[in-house]
Amino acid sequence: MAHTLIIKNMVCARCKTTIIELLTNKNLEIESIELGKVVVKNDLKNNYNTIKNELKKLGFELIKDETKVLIEKIKLIVIQCILENNTDHIISKITKEIGKNDSTISKLFSKSEGITLEKYIINLKIEKVKEYIQLNQLNFSEIAYNLNYNNSSHLAKQFKTITGMSMSVYRKSQDWDRKELDQIV
């Protein structure tokens, strides 16, 4: 019988690789894996606590609470959209995948995380901007375009509000004060 594990902080391909390695070493057969979710074919009764503890050592967390599972799904959708430079209409993508209206999702997210979903999305976008600036491959207008800002001035204003400095100052400082995506909130 297959068992689904919902895993918090599983936000990238390296996370998936790490979890595959851990579960394979525990002789578990993986049926499917995607960000935040692994389906294993084996019975987990004897291994559940061991897996939970091993995941925790690696910075992951097994979650069962329905609300936490929903919040993790929301975060993963947002992160995936930003990683794919597909940030147009994120809220509508979330509502479609989660199956709840935007008001319900926003209230649930704010109550659980202590920050609005919109602010969370902006914070993630700003971290992506920092990455783009650090890579030095795009100019500010191209960065704004990739993240679906109407113009670079709007992005510049949000960047300064969040970081306290302009994008130019950030680029010159080379103090790459970036946060890991799973640590935002």
C-alpha positions in Angstrom: 0.0 0.0 0.0 1.4 3.4 -1.0 2.0 6.1 1.6 2.2 9.8 0.8 4.7 12.0 2.7 4.2 15.7 2.7 7.7 17.3 3.3 8.2 20.9 4.4 11.2 22.8 3.0 11.5 20.6 -0.1 11.9 23.4 -2.6 14.4 22.4 -5.3 15.8 19.6 -7.4 18.7 19.2 -4.9 16.1 18.7 -2.1 14.5 15.9 -4.2 17.8 14.3 -4.8 18.7 14.4 -1.1 15.3 12.9 -0.1 15.6 10.1 -2.8 19.0 9.2 -1.4 17.7 9.1 2.2 14.6 7.0 1.4 16.6 4.7 -0.9 19.1 4.1 1.9 16.2 3.1 4.1 15.2 0.5 1.5 12.0 2.4 0.6 10.7 2.2 -3.0 9.7 5.6 -4.3 6.6 5.6 -6.5 6.6 9.3 -7.3 8.3 12.5 -6.1 7.6 16.1 -6.6 8.4 19.2 -4.6 6.9 18.8 -1.1 5.5 15.3 -1.8 6.8 11.8 -2.0 4.8 8.6 -2.5 6.5 5.5 -1.3 5.3 1.9 -2.0 6.4 0.5 1.3 4.6 0.4 4.7 6.1 3.1 6.9 4.9 1.8 10.3 8.3 0.7 11.5 10.3 3.5 9.7 8.1 6.6 10.2 9.9 8.0 13.2 13.3 7.2 11.9 12.5 8.9 8.6 11.0 11.9 10.4 14.2 12.3 12.5 16.5 11.8 9.5 14.6 14.4 7.5 14.7 16.8 10.4 18.6 16.5 10.5 18.6 17.5 6.9 16.4 20.5 7.4 13.1 19.0 6.3 10.0 18.3 8.2 7.2 15.7 7.8 3.8 17.4 8.2 0.4 15.8 8.7 -1.7 18.7 9.9 -4.2 19.6 7.1 -3.6 23.3 7.4 0.2 23.0 7.4 -0.1 20.7 4.4 -2.2 23.3 2.6 0.2 26.1 3.5 3.2 24.1 2.3 1.4 23.4 -1.0 0.7 27.2 -1.4 4.4 28.0 -0.7 5.6 25.3 -3.2 3.3 26.7 -5.9 4.6 30.2 -5.4 8.3 29.0 -5.3 7.8 26.9 -8.4 6.2 29.9 -10.3 9.1 32.1 -9.3 11.8 29.6 -10.2 10.2 29.1 -13.6 9.8 32.9 -14.1 6.1 32.3 -14.4 4.8 34.9 -11.9 1.9 36.2 -13.8 -1.4 35.5 -11.9 0.2 33.5 -9.1 -2.9 33.8 -6.9 -5.2 32.4 -9.6 -2.8 29.5 -10.1 -2.9 28.8 -6.4 -6.7 28.9 -6.2 -7.0 26.6 -9.2 -4.6 24.0 -7.8 -5.8 24.2 -4.2 -9.5 24.4 -5.0 -10.3 27.2 -2.7 -11.1 30.9 -3.4 -8.5 33.5 -3.0 -10.0 35.1 0.1 -10.0 31.8 2.0 -6.4 31.1 0.9 -5.2 34.5 1.9 -6.9 34.4 5.3 -5.6 30.9 6.0 -2.0 31.9 4.9 -2.0 35.1 6.9 -3.3 33.4 10.0 -0.8 30.5 9.8 2.3 32.4 8.7 1.8 35.9 10.2 2.3 37.5 6.8 0.0 38.1 3.9 0.3 35.9 0.9 0.9 38.9 -1.3 3.8 40.0 1.0 5.2 36.5 0.9 5.2 36.5 -2.9 6.9 39.9 -3.0 9.6 38.7 -0.6 10.3 35.7 -2.8 10.4 37.9 -5.9 13.0 40.1 -4.1 15.1 37.1 -3.3 15.0 36.2 -7.0 16.0 39.7 -7.9 19.0 39.4 -5.6 20.0 36.2 -7.4 19.7 37.9 -10.8 21.8 40.8 -9.6 24.4 38.5 -8.2 24.6 36.5 -11.4 25.0 39.8 -13.3 23.5 38.5 -16.5 20.4 40.8 -16.8 19.9 44.5 -16.5 17.2 45.8 -14.1 14.6 46.1 -16.9 15.1 42.5 -17.9 14.9 41.4 -14.3 11.6 43.3 -14.0 10.3 41.8 -17.2 11.2 38.2 -16.1 9.3 38.7 -12.8 6.3 40.2 -14.5 6.6 43.7 -13.1 5.0 46.4 -15.2 8.3 48.3 -15.2 11.6 48.5 -13.5 10.6 51.5 -11.4 7.9 49.5 -9.7 10.5 46.7 -9.0 13.0 49.3 -7.8 10.5 50.7 -5.3 9.6 47.3 -3.9 13.3 46.3 -3.7 14.2 49.4 -1.7 11.1 49.0 0.6 12.1 45.4 1.4 15.9 45.6 1.5 16.4 49.3 2.5 18.7 49.9 -0.5 18.4 50.4 -4.2 19.3 47.7 -6.6 22.3 49.6 -7.8 23.6 49.9 -4.3 23.0 46.2 -3.7 24.9 45.3 -6.9 27.8 47.6 -5.9 28.0 46.4 -2.3 28.4 42.8 -3.3 27.1 41.9 0.2 24.9 39.2 -1.1 22.5 39.0 1.8 20.3 36.4 0.3 17.8 34.2 2.1 17.1 30.6 1.3 13.6 30.3 -0.3 12.4 27.9 2.4 13.4 30.3 5.1 11.3 33.2 4.0 8.3 34.1 6.2 
